[in-house]
Amino acid sequence: MTNFGLLLILYIVFSRILELFISYRNTKKLLKLGAKEHFKFHYYLLVFFHLTVIVYFLIKSLEVDINLDINLIVFIILQFFRLKVHLDLGKYWTTRIIVLEKTPMINNGLYKHFKHPNYLIVIIEIFFLCLIFKDILALLFFSTINIFLILWRIFYEERANKNRGRF
């Protein structure tokens, strides 16, 4: 019997590692172009949170198997939106707050309709990950912390980008 829960978590681990490599590459390129990193003190707290969620559900996936249900289907669909965010931002996508001052903000793709589609996707992902594993306590705990961290992150992003226009 295949453990779909473990496969899901391994997918998340693989995709997040890939994202970290892409972010690192984009960050280096942007810094060479004169961009500056802002408010980096909060970055490792965000990383710690996401690692905690992944480890928690990795352990949970060894204890509980999941079924293909609507929650898993929504999570899979969200991965396409996550990819769309990466494509919309292109070379500007990073996991840090990196600002290239003279460059206007992206205003196409999902960013044409939502100011922070990436964070909306993360909120929904955490929510559905908890539902996939039928863990309501984790949903309350992780979602509450996640929303707080994302609001904190948006506050700092807005401050860092206050002098930039949109294109």
C-alpha positions as CSV (number, residue, x, y, z in Angstrom):
1,M,0.0,0.0,0.0
2,T,1.3,3.5,-0.9
3,N,1.6,6.1,1.8
4,F,0.1,9.1,0.0
5,G,0.7,11.3,3.1
6,L,4.4,10.6,3.0
7,L,4.5,11.2,-0.7
8,L,2.8,14.6,-0.2
9,I,5.2,15.7,2.5
10,L,8.2,14.5,0.4
11,Y,6.8,16.6,-2.5
12,I,6.5,19.6,-0.2
13,V,10.1,19.1,1.0
14,F,11.4,18.7,-2.5
15,S,9.5,21.7,-3.8
16,R,10.6,23.9,-0.9
17,I,14.3,23.0,-1.4
18,L,14.0,23.8,-5.1
19,E,12.4,27.1,-4.2
20,L,15.2,27.9,-1.8
21,F,17.7,27.3,-4.6
22,I,15.8,29.6,-7.0
23,S,15.4,32.2,-4.3
24,Y,19.1,32.1,-3.5
25,R,20.0,32.5,-7.2
26,N,17.5,35.4,-7.7
27,T,18.6,37.1,-4.5
28,K,22.3,37.0,-5.6
29,K,21.4,38.4,-9.0
30,L,19.3,41.2,-7.6
31,L,21.9,42.2,-5.0
32,K,24.5,42.4,-7.9
33,L,22.1,44.8,-9.7
34,G,22.0,47.0,-6.6
35,A,19.0,45.7,-4.8
36,K,18.9,45.8,-1.0
37,E,17.5,43.3,1.5
38,H,15.1,44.8,4.0
39,F,14.0,43.6,7.5
40,K,16.0,40.3,7.4
41,F,15.6,39.8,11.1
42,H,12.3,38.0,10.6
43,Y,13.4,35.7,7.8
44,Y,14.7,32.9,10.0
45,L,11.5,32.9,12.1
46,L,9.5,32.3,8.9
47,V,11.9,29.5,7.9
48,F,11.6,27.9,11.4
49,F,7.8,28.0,11.2
50,H,7.8,26.3,7.8
51,L,10.3,23.7,8.9
52,T,8.2,23.0,12.0
53,V,5.1,22.5,9.9
54,I,6.9,20.2,7.5
55,V,8.5,18.1,10.3
56,Y,5.1,17.9,12.1
57,F,3.4,16.6,9.0
58,L,6.3,14.3,8.1
59,I,5.9,12.6,11.5
60,K,2.1,12.6,11.1
61,S,2.4,11.1,7.6
62,L,4.3,8.1,9.1
63,E,1.3,7.5,11.5
64,V,-1.7,8.3,9.3
65,D,-2.3,7.7,5.6
66,I,-4.4,10.1,3.6
67,N,-7.0,9.5,0.9
68,L,-7.6,11.3,-2.4
69,D,-10.3,13.7,-1.4
70,I,-11.4,17.2,-2.1
71,N,-8.8,18.7,0.3
72,L,-6.0,17.0,-1.5
73,I,-7.3,18.1,-4.8
74,V,-7.5,21.7,-3.7
75,F,-3.9,21.4,-2.4
76,I,-2.8,20.1,-5.8
77,I,-4.6,22.9,-7.6
78,L,-2.9,25.4,-5.3
79,Q,0.5,24.2,-6.5
80,F,-0.3,25.5,-10.0
81,F,-1.1,28.9,-8.4
82,R,2.2,28.7,-6.5
83,L,4.0,28.1,-9.8
84,K,2.0,31.0,-11.4
85,V,3.3,33.3,-8.7
86,H,6.9,32.2,-9.4
87,L,6.3,32.8,-13.1
88,D,4.7,36.2,-12.6
89,L,7.5,37.5,-10.5
90,G,10.2,35.7,-12.5
91,K,13.7,36.9,-11.6
92,Y,12.2,39.0,-8.8
93,W,10.9,36.1,-6.8
94,T,12.7,35.4,-3.6
95,T,11.9,34.2,-0.1
96,R,13.4,37.4,1.3
97,I,12.4,41.0,1.1
98,I,14.7,42.2,-1.7
99,V,14.0,45.6,-3.3
100,L,15.5,47.0,-6.5
101,E,14.5,50.6,-5.8
102,K,14.2,52.0,-9.4
103,T,12.1,49.0,-10.6
104,P,8.3,49.2,-10.4
105,M,6.3,46.5,-8.7
106,I,4.9,43.6,-10.8
107,N,1.3,44.2,-11.8
108,N,0.5,41.3,-14.1
109,G,-0.7,37.8,-13.8
110,L,-2.1,37.1,-10.3
111,Y,-0.6,40.4,-9.1
112,K,-3.1,42.2,-11.3
113,H,-5.9,40.9,-9.2
114,F,-4.3,40.5,-5.7
115,K,-1.7,42.5,-4.0
116,H,-0.1,39.5,-2.3
117,P,-1.3,36.3,-4.0
118,N,1.7,34.3,-2.8
119,Y,0.7,34.8,0.9
120,L,-2.9,34.0,0.2
121,I,-1.7,30.7,-1.4
122,V,0.5,29.9,1.7
123,I,-2.4,30.6,4.0
124,I,-4.7,28.3,2.0
125,E,-2.0,25.6,1.7
126,I,-1.4,25.4,5.5
127,F,-5.2,25.3,6.0
128,F,-5.7,22.4,3.5
129,L,-2.6,20.5,4.6
130,C,-4.2,20.3,8.1
131,L,-7.5,19.3,6.6
132,I,-5.8,16.6,4.4
133,F,-4.5,15.0,7.6
134,K,-7.8,15.7,9.5
135,D,-5.9,17.6,12.2
136,I,-8.1,20.4,13.5
137,L,-5.8,21.3,16.4
138,A,-2.9,21.7,14.0
139,L,-5.2,23.8,11.8
140,L,-6.0,26.2,14.6
141,F,-2.4,26.3,15.8
142,F,-0.5,26.6,12.5
143,S,-3.1,28.8,10.8
144,T,-3.1,31.3,13.6
145,I,0.7,31.5,13.7
146,N,0.9,31.6,9.9
147,I,-1.6,34.4,9.5
148,F,0.2,36.4,12.2
149,L,3.6,35.8,10.5
150,I,2.2,36.7,7.0
151,L,0.6,39.9,8.3
152,W,3.9,40.8,9.9
153,R,5.7,40.0,6.6
154,I,3.3,42.0,4.5
155,F,3.7,45.0,6.9
156,Y,7.5,44.9,6.3
157,E,7.2,44.3,2.6
158,E,4.9,47.3,2.3
159,R,7.4,49.5,4.2
160,A,10.3,48.3,2.0
161,N,8.4,48.9,-1.2
162,K,6.6,52.2,-0.2
163,N,8.5,54.3,-2.9
164,R,8.0,51.9,-5.8
165,G,5.3,52.1,-8.5
166,R,3.6,49.2,-10.2
167,F,3.9,48.1,-13.9
